[in-house]
Amino acid sequence: MVAVVLLGALVVVSAYAVSQYLPSRNRFTFRPTISYRGAWQAEYRGYKGTAGFLRPQDNFTWGTFSGTGPGSRTIVIVGDNTGGSICVTAMKSDPGTATLTLSLDGASNSTSASLQLVTVCESAIAGG
């Protein structure tokens, strides 16, 4: 399931059981990519479950990254036994008019306006 939202983010999935005595945990790997020739900054928020970005109280991890020119970041989240979700938001750090595109796993969002945020959100189902 993929959701693209104004101010949203991204996702990818793989699962494993930690032990027979511990609750099932799943490892979700997300790789947001930003295409822009100038300076930019991004923030991500990871959520437990597959609809976590609809419930801000389920946010369990977050972080930021930035760069100049095209860039990406690998984000690994250990979630619960149902799935995981992530939202990534990016913004230009300069007044440039070139297009900034935020992508993940086929979903993307773009802007050419200065100081406008773009977001992509994605959910991964455990074992999917």
C-alpha atoms as a printed R data frame, in Angstrom:
    type eleno elety resid chain resno      x       y       z
1   ATOM     1    CA   MET     A     1  0.000   0.000   0.000
2   ATOM     2    CA   VAL     A     2  1.382   3.438  -0.966
3   ATOM     3    CA   ALA     A     3  0.043   6.838   0.058
4   ATOM     4    CA   VAL     A     4  1.308  10.084  -1.415
5   ATOM     5    CA   VAL     A     5  0.345  13.044   0.741
6   ATOM     6    CA   LEU     A     6  1.210  16.728   0.627
7   ATOM     7    CA   LEU     A     7  3.753  16.620   3.478
8   ATOM     8    CA   GLY     A     8  4.169  12.782   3.264
9   ATOM     9    CA   ALA     A     9  6.963  10.031   2.769
10  ATOM    10    CA   LEU     A    10  8.159   6.331   1.798
11  ATOM    11    CA   VAL     A    11  8.866   2.417   2.438
12  ATOM    12    CA   VAL     A    12 10.288  -1.205   1.685
13  ATOM    13    CA   VAL     A    13 10.001  -4.523   3.659
14  ATOM    14    CA   SER     A    14 11.601  -7.763   4.912
15  ATOM    15    CA   ALA     A    15 10.736  -9.807   8.019
16  ATOM    16    CA   TYR     A    16 12.286 -12.163  10.586
17  ATOM    17    CA   ALA     A    17 11.342 -13.572  14.014
18  ATOM    18    CA   VAL     A    18 13.697 -12.632  16.856
19  ATOM    19    CA   SER     A    19 13.007 -15.718  18.976
20  ATOM    20    CA   GLN     A    20 10.198 -18.038  19.960
21  ATOM    21    CA   TYR     A    21 10.047 -16.352  23.391
22  ATOM    22    CA   LEU     A    22  9.919 -12.735  22.211
23  ATOM    23    CA   PRO     A    23  7.145 -10.946  20.315
24  ATOM    24    CA   SER     A    24  7.634 -11.045  16.566
25  ATOM    25    CA   ARG     A    25  9.667  -8.120  15.214
26  ATOM    26    CA   ASN     A    26 10.098  -7.104  11.616
27  ATOM    27    CA   ARG     A    27 12.867  -5.188   9.921
28  ATOM    28    CA   PHE     A    28 11.752  -2.588   7.374
29  ATOM    29    CA   THR     A    29 14.272  -0.896   5.083
30  ATOM    30    CA   PHE     A    30 13.368   2.401   3.426
31  ATOM    31    CA   ARG     A    31 15.536   4.330   0.955
32  ATOM    32    CA   PRO     A    32 14.232   7.818   0.189
33  ATOM    33    CA   THR     A    33 15.967   9.545  -2.730
34  ATOM    34    CA   ILE     A    34 16.108  13.280  -3.351
35  ATOM    35    CA   SER     A    35 16.848  14.669  -6.801
36  ATOM    36    CA   TYR     A    36 17.801  18.342  -6.745
37  ATOM    37    CA   ARG     A    37 20.940  20.186  -7.850
38  ATOM    38    CA   GLY     A    38 20.958  22.612  -4.901
39  ATOM    39    CA   ALA     A    39 20.911  22.316  -1.105
40  ATOM    40    CA   TRP     A    40 18.031  20.455   0.565
41  ATOM    41    CA   GLN     A    41 16.994  18.985   3.909
42  ATOM    42    CA   ALA     A    42 14.698  16.104   4.846
43  ATOM    43    CA   GLU     A    43 13.009  14.631   7.904
44  ATOM    44    CA   TYR     A    44 11.552  11.146   8.367
45  ATOM    45    CA   ARG     A    45  9.154   9.643  10.894
46  ATOM    46    CA   GLY     A    46  8.662   5.902  11.325
47  ATOM    47    CA   TYR     A    47  5.494   4.353  12.719
48  ATOM    48    CA   LYS     A    48  4.399   0.963  14.047
49  ATOM    49    CA   GLY     A    49  1.720  -0.757  11.991
50  ATOM    50    CA   THR     A    50  0.585  -0.070   8.444
51  ATOM    51    CA   ALA     A    51 -1.540   3.039   9.093
52  ATOM    52    CA   GLY     A    52  0.738   4.670  11.655
53  ATOM    53    CA   PHE     A    53  1.085   7.936   9.771
54  ATOM    54    CA   LEU     A    54 -2.621   8.440  10.474
55  ATOM    55    CA   ARG     A    55 -1.950   8.140  14.224
56  ATOM    56    CA   PRO     A    56  0.846  10.516  15.297
57  ATOM    57    CA   GLN     A    57  0.951   8.951  18.788
58  ATOM    58    CA   ASP     A    58  2.384   5.775  17.170
59  ATOM    59    CA   ASN     A    59  5.495   7.612  15.909
60  ATOM    60    CA   PHE     A    60  8.446   5.648  17.308
61  ATOM    61    CA   THR     A    61 11.464   6.917  15.413
62  ATOM    62    CA   TRP     A    62 12.517  10.037  13.548
63  ATOM    63    CA   GLY     A    63 15.571  11.694  12.098
64  ATOM    64    CA   THR     A    64 16.906  14.242   9.652
65  ATOM    65    CA   PHE     A    65 19.397  14.281   6.802
66  ATOM    66    CA   SER     A    66 20.520  16.884   4.280
67  ATOM    67    CA   GLY     A    67 22.729  17.387   1.272
68  ATOM    68    CA   THR     A    68 23.622  19.334  -1.829
69  ATOM    69    CA   GLY     A    69 22.857  17.691  -5.153
70  ATOM    70    CA   PRO     A    70 21.193  14.284  -5.530
71  ATOM    71    CA   GLY     A    71 21.226  12.093  -2.426
72  ATOM    72    CA   SER     A    72 19.597   9.250  -0.534
73  ATOM    73    CA   ARG     A    73 19.564   7.638   2.877
74  ATOM    74    CA   THR     A    74 18.938   4.063   3.993
75  ATOM    75    CA   ILE     A    75 16.600   3.949   6.991
76  ATOM    76    CA   VAL     A    76 16.068   0.680   8.888
77  ATOM    77    CA   ILE     A    77 13.162   0.419  11.305
78  ATOM    78    CA   VAL     A    78 12.432  -2.549  13.561
79  ATOM    79    CA   GLY     A    79  8.646  -2.620  13.848
80  ATOM    80    CA   ASP     A    80  5.878  -4.757  15.262
81  ATOM    81    CA   ASN     A    81  4.420  -7.961  13.833
82  ATOM    82    CA   THR     A    82  1.846  -6.238  11.597
83  ATOM    83    CA   GLY     A    83  3.966  -3.885   9.532
84  ATOM    84    CA   GLY     A    84  5.531  -0.463   9.464
85  ATOM    85    CA   SER     A    85  5.031   2.933   7.871
86  ATOM    86    CA   ILE     A    86  7.276   5.880   7.146
87  ATOM    87    CA   CYS     A    87  6.748   9.466   6.022
88  ATOM    88    CA   VAL     A    88  9.574  11.558   4.591
89  ATOM    89    CA   THR     A    89  9.333  15.300   4.028
90  ATOM    90    CA   ALA     A    90 11.886  17.271   1.998
91  ATOM    91    CA   MET     A    91 12.437  20.960   1.319
92  ATOM    92    CA   LYS     A    92 14.890  23.094  -0.645
93  ATOM    93    CA   SER     A    93 17.419  24.952   1.511
94  ATOM    94    CA   ASP     A    94 18.011  27.577  -1.156
95  ATOM    95    CA   PRO     A    95 15.786  29.890  -3.256
96  ATOM    96    CA   GLY     A    96 16.403  27.896  -6.468
97  ATOM    97    CA   THR     A    97 13.666  27.338  -9.060
98  ATOM    98    CA   ALA     A    98 14.813  23.892 -10.220
99  ATOM    99    CA   THR     A    99 12.544  20.946  -9.423
100 ATOM   100    CA   LEU     A   100 13.142  18.973  -6.217
101 ATOM   101    CA   THR     A   101 11.795  15.399  -6.366
102 ATOM   102    CA   LEU     A   102 11.443  13.088  -3.359
103 ATOM   103    CA   SER     A   103 11.012   9.401  -4.303
104 ATOM   104    CA   LEU     A   104 10.728   6.000  -2.697
105 ATOM   105    CA   ASP     A   105  9.868   2.635  -4.154
106 ATOM   106    CA   GLY     A   106  8.045   4.116  -7.140
107 ATOM   107    CA   ALA     A   107  6.145   6.828  -5.240
108 ATOM   108    CA   SER     A   108  7.279  10.428  -5.671
109 ATOM   109    CA   ASN     A   109  6.351  14.043  -5.067
110 ATOM   110    CA   SER     A   110  7.936  17.163  -6.620
111 ATOM   111    CA   THR     A   111  8.037  20.940  -6.364
112 ATOM   112    CA   SER     A   112  9.787  23.782  -8.160
113 ATOM   113    CA   ALA     A   113  8.595  26.422  -5.673
114 ATOM   114    CA   SER     A   114 10.927  27.805  -3.008
115 ATOM   115    CA   LEU     A   115 10.186  26.891   0.619
116 ATOM   116    CA   GLN     A   116  7.505  24.338  -0.309
117 ATOM   117    CA   LEU     A   117  7.518  20.954   1.425
118 ATOM   118    CA   VAL     A   118  6.975  17.650  -0.380
119 ATOM   119    CA   THR     A   119  6.087  14.442   1.420
120 ATOM   120    CA   VAL     A   120  5.720  10.771   0.513
121 ATOM   121    CA   CYS     A   121  4.329   8.089   2.877
122 ATOM   122    CA   GLU     A   122  4.428   4.333   2.432
123 ATOM   123    CA   SER     A   123  3.420   1.283   4.424
124 ATOM   124    CA   ALA     A   124  4.947  -2.183   4.446
125 ATOM   125    CA   ILE     A   125  3.068  -5.288   5.561
126 ATOM   126    CA   ALA     A   126  5.017  -7.822   7.636
127 ATOM   127    CA   GLY     A   127  6.100 -10.790   5.543
128 ATOM   128    CA   GLY     A   128  5.094  -8.919   2.350
